[in-house]
Amino acid sequence: MAYTVKGGQRCESTKTPSKDLAKKILRKREAETALGRFQVGWPGERMTFAEPCEEFLHSHSSTLSPKSQENHRIFSKHLRDYFGDRKLTEIDERAVVEYRNYRRRQPLTWNPKRTVRGATVNRELACLHSIFQFALKRKYIGENPTSSVRHFNERIERPTKRMLTVEDEHRILEAAPPYLRVAIVLLVQTGGRTYSEGLSPRWDQVDLVHGVSHPGSNVKTTDSAQPLPLSQLARDVLREWKKEQGSESPFVFPSPRSPGKPIRSIKRAWRTALKNAGVPYFPIYNLSHVFSTRLSWVAPDAVVQRAMRHSSPETKRHYQLGMVDQVREGIERANERAYQGKQKLLRFFVSPKAEKEAAEAS
């Protein structure tokens, strides 16, 4: 087949003996040329994957939040270990699928008996997609090989969502170390995100006089930048914690090793506290669900949306858990209004024998 690229004619084989198929290939190539998706000698033919990956971290990732930058660095390390020496144009959809399956079989560093979760692999694939989109925008390649790769279904791996009872909350608090107790109370009382809003704030962001906490700039959305109201319980706990802490660290939850930095992770302490309390494991992030659910018992949707700092009122449905009791109470009130004491008419489910025994007893 012969076609024109940038004013010059180019000839190449269609690699098929079928004339009809050759025509289809030619039409596709002409369309790619017209859309600018094909050119002779892509720069990606001379670049390894590590090069655009490094460019992506410096040019694009550096404009994101610190947490996103940290995640991109972690994800790109695994990606470079696998794709690093390959030419950019050599990485096709099949290679991406092979990486997806390879990562899913890798054992966890902290628990070799378990493998990497599908959610983690999905985040790495999303990062890989962004890197190829970056390369596509800079015209290093002609197409993104990750576009059609399917991700794992994360829902089947997630723990079942459950409402935290007051009894379970008390047992967890008794089993947790002091700093974790304060963090749990703060998350349950504010609905804040675990690390960016719950564990990383400085004392100068917490206004105990007016009862608000300012998340700062390290937030996910602009709506998340709104101040978090602090209940009287949260204020009392923070006051006592500040007295007990007695350190010069600017952070509410300083790192035990580096007081000048916030604590990095509480996953192990959280898991241990649940185990010692005899409470089935659930992610600490679900404490924001507990906050949203409890608030929805007594407050209208507009207040719940403001408290959770959601841009859409529909988002609250994802956070509200354990509404079984409220639904049951609503059904009972609906039955009282509908039947108005005439439930005795609904006896079709009673067996004749039981009905006869009930009549004799009366």
N, C-alpha and C positions, 0 to 999 in steps of 0.2 A: 504494500500500500504506500501511497505517496501523499503527503500533506504539507502545508506551509506553516512554518513557525518563525515569527519575527521577520517576515519578508523573505525567508529562505526555504527552499524545498528540502524535505527530508524523506527518505525512503527506508522502510524496514519491513521485515517479514511479519505476517499475521500469525505465523506458526500454526496454520490449519489448512487442510486440503479442501475444506468446504468453502465454496464461493459465497454462499449466503451468510455464513458465519463471519467470513472475512469482511463483507460489507458492513455487518453490524459492528465489528471491531473498528473499522475505519470511521464510521459515524460517531462512535463513542470518542475516538481520539480527536476528531474534529471538534466535537462539543467541548472536550477538556481544553483544547487549544483556545477556543473562543472565550471560555470562562476564565482563562489564565491558570488553569489547574495542571497544565502540562507545559514543560519546557525541556530543552535539551541541556543535560548536565546540571541537575539540581545540586545546590551546595551540600545537601544532606548526603550525597554520594561520597563526599570527602570528609564528613564530620562523624565523629563517634557520638554516641548518645550522651556521654558525660558532658560534652561541650554545651549543647543547648540547655541541658539540665542546670549547669552552673549559671548560664545566662538568665534562665528563668528565675532562679533564686535571687539574683542580684537586681534584676530589672522589674520583675512582677511581684514576687513574694515579699520583697522588702517594703511594699506599700500597704501590706495587710497588717492585721493586729499581731502583737507578739506571739500569741498562742498559735495563730495560723502559720506564722513563720517557723515556729518550733516544729509544728506538725509536718510542714513541707520538708524541713531538714531531715526529719526522721524517715518520712516516706521515701524521699529521694535517695537516701543511703541504701535502702533495700533495692530500689530500682536500678541504681548505678552498679550495685554488686552483681546484678543479673544481666543488665543490658550494656554495661559500661563500655566494652571494647567493640561492640557491634556498630556498624555504620548505620546512620539514621534511616536511610532508605531500605535497609535490610530488615528492619523491624516491621512486620506485617501483622495482620489480624491473628494469624495462627500463632505467632510468637507471643502476642499479648495473652491469648487464651492459655498457652503453655505456662506463662508466668503466673496467671491467676490460679491455675490448678496446683502449680508447684508451691506457691506461698500458702495455699490452704492446707497443704500436707506438712508444713514446717512445724516442729514442736516449739512450744513457748519457752522462753529462756528461764522464767521463774517456775514453770511447771512442765517438765518434759513429757509428762503423761498426756498433756492436752496439746492440741494443734492450734494454729492461728485462727481466730474467728473470722467468719465471712465478712463481718462488718469492717474489720481491720483491712482485709484485702480490698473491699469496696472503696475505702478511703484512699488506698494506694492507687487503685485504678483511676479514681477521680483526679488524683494528682498527676498521674501519667497522662490522662486526657488533657489536662491543662498545659502540660509541657509540650505536647504535640500541637495543641492549638497555638501556643506561642511560636513554635517552629513553623507552623503553617502560615501564621500572620507575617513572619519574617521571610517567607518564601524559601525556606530551607527544604521543604517537602511539598508534594502536590496534594496529599490527602492525609487525614488523620486515621491511623489504623485501629484506634480504640473506639471509633464511633459505633460500631455494631456489636461490640463485645458485651455479653450479658453479665450482670452482676449477680452475686449470691442473694438469696432471700434472707434478709436479716431477721425478719419477724419470727421465724421458727427457732432462732437461737436466743431470743430475748427472754429473760425470766418473766413469768406470769405477773402481771401488775396486780398488786393487792393493796388494800387500804391499811394504813398503820393505826392500830388501836392505841388508846391511851395506855393500856396495860403493857403492850409491847414497847411503847416508847419509854416507859419508866424502866423496864428491864434493860433496854439498850443503854440508857443513860447511866444506870448503876454499873454496867459492865464496861463502860468506855472510860478511857483516861480523861483527865480534866479538860485538856484543850479540845478533845473531840466532843465532850459534853457541851461545851460552849458553842462549838460549830454546829452541832445538831440543833440546838435551841434556835440559833440564828437562822439556819436554813428553813426550819419548820415555821418560824415566825415571819419570815420575809419572802420566802419563795424564790430567793436568789439562786443563780447558777453556782455550782459547787465551788469552783476555783476562782473564776474571774470576779465574782461578786461576794462569795461567802468567805473564802480563805485568804484572798490577796489584798483586801483593803488595808489602808493605813489608818492610824488613829485620827489623823487630821481630816479624814473623810467621814468620820462618825461624829455626828452632832447629837450628844446625849441630852442637851438642854432642850432642843426643839424636837427631838425624837425622829431624826432622819439619818440615812446613810447615803452618801453620794458615791455611785459606782465608779466614777472617773471616766477616763477615755478608753480603757481597755474593755469595751463592750461589744456585743455581737451586732446590734442594730442601733439606730438613733433613738428608737423608743426605749431601749434598755438603759439609756443614759439618764432617764428620769430618776429622781431620788426614791429610795426605798423607805417607806414609813416604818418606824420601829415601835412595836407594841411596848406596853409598860413592862411586860415580862422580859422582853429582849433587852430593854434599857437597864433593868435591874441586874440581869445576868452579866451584861457587858461592864457595868460599873464594878461589880465584884471581881470580875476577871481582870480588869485593869489594876485593881488594888493588889490582887494575888500575884499577878505577873511581875510587877515591880521592876521591870527591866527598862532599859533606855531604847529598846527597839522601836522603830516607827510603825511597825506592822502589828496588827491585831493578833495574828498567828505567826510569830517569827519561826524561822527554821531552827531546830535545835543545834545544828552544826554551824549555821551562818545567820546569826540574829539580824544582820542587815538585809536579809532577804526573806520573803514569805515562805511558808512551808510549801513544799512542792507536791507531795502526795500523801493521802491518808487512806489509800485503798486497803493496805494490809491491816491498819488499825481498825478500819470499819468492818472488814471481814471478821477479824478476831472478836470484836465487840458483839456482832450478831451471833457468832458461834457460842460465845460464853453466855449470852442472854437466852439462847435457845430459840432464836427467831430465824426462820428461813431466810436465806440470802436474797437481797434485792439491792440494786445500785443505789448509792447514796443520793444520786441525782433525783430519785423518785420522791425525795422529801419535798421538792417543789410541787409535785403532784398532790402530796398530802396537804400542803398549804392551800393550794387552789381548791381542793375538794372541801375542806373545812370552811373556807371563806364563802364558797357558793351555797352553803347551808343557810347563811344568814344575810348575804349581801346580793344585790342584783348583778346581772351580767356586766353592766358598765363598770361597776366597782371592781369586779374580779379581773376584767381586762386591764384596768388601770393598775391594779396591784401587781399583776403579772407582767405589766409593761409590754403587752402584745400589740402588734400593729393591726391584727385582724381579730374580731370577736369570735371567729370560728376556731381559733387556735386553742381556746380553753377546753374544747371537747377532748383534746389529746391529754390534758392534764387532770381532768376530773375523774376520780376513781371512787370505787366503793359507794356508788349512789343507790345501792340495792334497798337500803332501809328507807331512803327518801321516796323511791319509786313505790315501794310497798305501802307506805303511808298514804301516798297519793291515790293508789288503787283502792284502798280501804275507804277513803273519803268519797271517792267516785261511786263505790258500791252503796254506801249509805245514802247518797243523793239519788241514785238510780232506782234502788229497790225499796228504800224507805220502809224498812222493817218487813218486807215481803220475801225475805230469803227462804221462807218455808215452802214457797212454790217451787224452788229449785231442788226437787227431791228425786230427779231422774237417776242420780248416781247411787241412790240407796237401794240395796237389794230388798226384795219383798220380805225375806225372812227377818232382816234387821228392822224393817219398818213395822212388822207385826210384833216383834219383841218390844220395840219402843212404845207401841200402842198399849200393850199389856202392862208394861211398867208404869205408864201414866195412869 
